[in-house]
Amino acid sequence: MATFQLDIITPISKILYQEAEYIKLRTIDGDIGILSNHSPFVAPLVPTKLLVRYNKEEKEYFVSGGFMEISDNTVTILADDFAFPEKIVIEDEKEKIVSLLSEIKALEVNLVTNEDKKEEIEKEILKLREEIKKSEIKIEMKNAR
């Protein structure tokens, strides 16, 4: 099967540099599957499982969001954060969710008493819910193994 270059880069370093036959991940518009010689394309990513197939072997990784560019038979993913499934600790992710839910509950109480800061508080609640979603995806990935 024909291949393409897959590069994953975070703000810290280049994480993954390999050939792939197929990848699947989620953009803001939904899931997308990519094969060799895909047309040029740019898309923002949401927190997602990244499925990579090469030599009939499939691997999954966690990408927390960012951007994907396809050009010249190369897929470049600029990820906010990235995790190998073997580095994910379910208990840590569950604890994080509990902590984030507690923060949301406190902010919701503040929302009732601080109408003048409503927009700011709502933005913070949305950020915390996005962090919960990231942890849920990591747990789902780990449980699927």
Buried (B, 14 or more C-beta within 10 A) or exposed (E): EEBBBBBBBBEEEEBBEEEBBBBBBBBEEEEBEBBBEBEEEEBEBBBBBBBBBBEEEEBBBBBBBBBBBBEEEEBBBBBBBBBEBEEBEEEEBEEBBEBBEEBBEEBEEBBEEEEEEEEEBEEBBEEBEBBBBBBBBBBEBBEEE
